[in-house]
Amino acid sequence: MESVMHEPGVSETVRAIREYLRKNPNAQDTQAGILQWWLTELPTKPRDATVKQALEDLVHDGFLSEHKGKDAQISYRMKNPPP
């Protein structure tokens, strides 16, 4: 019988993003970059839709802010990083 890897859900993805930013408070990246670089601690990569929902939740909660770049891509960073 094959072992199926558990796919992270939104709450697990939110926790991973918060943990990454606790260690790297000045980090900023796009959704694709976050999926590639910030979520390496998760045993499997979440789906794009899961990451998108986690980012929307963190923006809504006031933890992240969105920034539109000159290339129209949206990047995310911690709203109030510690000094």
C-alpha positions, 0 to 999 in steps of 0.5 A: 500500500502506498503512503500518501503525503498529507497536503497542507491546508490553509491553517497549516500554510498560515502557520508556516508563513507566520513562522517564516516571517518570525525568523525573517521579518523583512522578507517580501515575495510574490505568491510564487516566491512564497510557495517556493522559498517560504514554505520549505518546512512543510512536508509537502507543498500546498496547492496554489489555491491554498497559498492564495487563501492563506495570504488573503487570510493573513492580509485580512487579519492585518498580519501581511500587506500587499504591494503591487510592483511595477510589473503589476505582480503583488508581493507580500510582507509583514505589515509591522515587522519588529524593529 
